[in-house]
Amino acid sequence: MNADHLAALDPIFAECLRVGGPVIRDFTRPTGFVGLLRMVMEQQLSTKVALALWAKLQHRLGGAVTPDAILALDDESLRACGFSRQKIGYARGLAEAVASGRLDFDIIHDLPDEEAIAQLVALKGIGRWSAEVYLMTTLDRPDIWPIGDLAIQLGVQRLKGWADKPTAKQLIEVAEPWRPYRSLAARLVWHHYVALQEQARAARVGKGLPPP
């Protein structure tokens, strides 16, 4: 199933490709501990800020972001890399779970979507959004629809021309015809959302204004 096929099912996806371009942005993430830790860090941060902080963490650890390396860092070092007090606890909990063997990514990767999500959300700091985006962006699961994602909510609202931000029920219902390719639908909505952000930033810079 390609983007053109999905665009034939719903005109909003043709609009995503028109605005964002024919090549969909790469939203993939690494699997395992590194991928999930990045999602913990990225919670409530812009993409640009999250990338800068992740690069800082990699530099501090010499590129090897492992559970043992995270556990060896003190709180001050983690704070310097952008982890809040709450996220420090989440990061250490994730690292301890992997280091002790309580969390086995090989097992999780073989589970069906909902069972894998249940295993991941049992970890403190990993909500359904993180679990869904992990399955979608690291394992390329084809039918994940992360309705808790703000960009999905605002993107669908804009694309559908709705006056208000959609409810969870509305997002579930609107995506039913897109099964079993809702991950591709989500990537297209993100593609459109990021393209509009980039255009707005470029327009402000062109006017001599600071980027949003």
C-alpha positions in Angstrom: 0.0 0.0 0.0 1.5 3.3 -1.0 0.5 6.9 -0.2 -1.2 7.4 -3.6 -3.5 4.5 -2.9 -4.4 5.9 0.5 -4.9 9.3 -1.1 -7.5 7.7 -3.4 -9.5 6.7 -0.3 -9.6 10.1 1.2 -8.8 13.5 -0.4 -7.1 14.7 2.7 -4.1 12.6 1.9 -3.8 14.0 -1.5 -3.6 17.4 0.2 -0.9 16.1 2.5 1.2 15.1 -0.5 0.4 18.4 -2.3 1.5 20.5 0.7 4.3 18.3 2.0 5.7 17.0 -1.2 5.6 13.5 -2.8 8.4 12.1 -0.6 7.2 11.5 2.9 9.5 12.6 5.7 11.3 9.9 7.7 9.8 9.5 11.1 11.6 6.3 12.0 13.3 5.8 15.3 15.8 3.2 16.5 14.4 0.1 18.2 14.9 -1.1 21.8 16.2 1.0 24.7 17.5 3.8 22.6 14.3 4.3 20.7 12.1 4.2 23.9 14.4 6.5 25.8 14.3 9.1 23.0 10.5 9.0 23.2 10.7 9.7 27.0 13.0 12.7 26.2 10.8 14.0 23.4 7.6 14.1 25.5 6.3 17.7 25.4 9.3 19.0 23.5 9.5 20.4 19.9 11.3 18.2 17.4 14.1 20.7 17.1 14.8 20.9 20.8 14.5 17.2 21.3 17.1 16.5 18.6 19.5 19.0 20.1 19.2 17.5 23.6 19.6 13.9 22.2 22.8 15.0 20.4 24.0 16.4 23.7 23.3 13.2 25.5 25.1 11.2 22.8 28.1 13.4 23.0 28.3 13.1 26.8 28.1 9.3 26.6 30.5 9.1 23.6 27.7 7.9 21.3 26.9 4.8 23.4 23.5 5.4 24.9 23.0 2.2 27.0 21.1 1.3 30.1 24.3 1.0 32.1 25.6 4.4 30.8 22.3 6.1 31.8 22.4 4.6 35.3 26.0 5.7 35.7 25.1 9.4 35.1 24.2 11.5 38.1 21.1 13.6 38.1 23.0 16.8 37.4 24.4 15.3 34.2 21.0 14.1 33.1 19.5 17.6 33.8 22.3 19.1 31.7 21.1 16.9 28.8 17.5 18.2 29.1 15.9 15.6 31.4 13.5 17.1 33.9 13.3 15.7 37.4 10.3 13.6 36.4 12.0 12.4 33.2 15.1 11.5 35.1 13.0 9.0 37.1 11.4 7.6 34.0 14.8 7.2 32.3 16.3 5.5 35.3 13.3 3.2 35.6 13.5 2.2 31.9 17.3 1.6 32.2 16.9 -0.5 35.3 14.1 -2.6 33.7 16.2 -3.3 30.7 19.4 -3.9 32.6 17.7 -6.3 35.0 16.0 -8.2 32.2 12.5 -7.3 33.4 11.9 -5.6 30.0 12.8 -7.8 27.1 12.4 -6.0 23.8 12.8 -9.2 21.8 9.6 -10.5 23.5 7.7 -7.3 23.1 8.6 -7.1 19.4 6.9 -10.4 18.8 3.7 -9.5 20.5 0.5 -8.3 18.7 -0.1 -4.5 18.9 -2.3 -4.3 21.9 -0.3 -6.9 24.0 2.9 -5.0 23.2 1.3 -1.7 24.2 0.2 -3.2 27.5 3.7 -4.4 28.2 5.2 -1.0 27.5 2.7 1.1 29.4 3.4 -1.0 32.5 6.6 1.1 32.7 6.4 4.3 34.7 6.5 7.2 32.3 5.5 5.3 29.2 1.9 6.2 28.3 -0.2 4.9 25.4 1.1 7.6 23.1 4.8 6.6 23.6 3.9 2.9 23.2 2.0 3.5 20.0 4.6 5.7 18.5 7.3 3.2 19.4 5.5 0.4 17.6 4.8 2.6 14.6 8.2 4.4 14.2 10.6 1.6 15.3 8.9 -1.6 14.3 6.9 -0.2 11.3 3.6 -1.7 12.5 1.1 -0.9 9.8 -2.1 -0.1 11.6 -1.2 2.2 14.5 -3.3 5.4 14.9 -2.0 7.5 17.8 -5.0 9.6 18.6 -3.3 11.1 21.7 -0.8 12.9 19.5 -1.4 16.6 19.3 -0.1 16.9 15.7 -2.5 14.2 14.6 -5.4 16.0 16.4 -4.6 19.5 14.9 -3.6 18.0 11.6 -6.9 16.1 11.1 -8.8 19.2 12.3 -7.1 21.4 9.7 -7.3 18.8 6.9 -11.0 18.1 7.5 -11.9 21.7 8.0 -13.4 21.1 11.4 -14.1 24.1 13.7 -12.9 22.3 16.8 -10.1 19.9 17.7 -11.5 16.4 17.3 -12.4 14.2 20.2 -10.9 10.7 20.6 -14.2 9.3 19.4 -14.1 11.4 16.2 -10.5 10.5 15.5 -11.2 6.8 15.9 -14.3 7.0 13.6 -12.7 9.1 10.9 -9.8 6.6 10.6 -11.9 3.4 10.3 -11.9 3.5 6.5 -8.1 3.7 6.5 -7.6 0.3 8.3 -5.3 -1.6 8.1 -3.0 1.3 7.0 -3.5 3.8 9.7 0.2 4.1 10.4 0.7 5.4 6.9 -2.3 7.8 7.4 -0.6 9.1 10.6 2.7 9.6 8.8 0.9 11.6 6.0 -0.8 13.8 8.6 2.6 14.4 10.3 4.1 15.1 6.9 1.5 17.8 6.2 1.8 19.3 9.8 5.6 19.6 9.6 5.4 21.1 6.1 3.1 23.8 7.3 5.3 24.5 10.3 8.4 24.9 8.0 6.5 27.2 5.7 5.4 29.4 8.6 8.9 29.5 9.9 10.3 30.4 6.5 7.7 33.2 6.0 8.6 34.8 9.3 12.3 34.7 8.6 11.6 36.2 5.2 9.9 39.1 6.9 12.9 39.6 9.3 10.9 38.2 12.2 12.3 35.5 14.6 11.1 32.0 13.8 8.1 30.7 15.8 
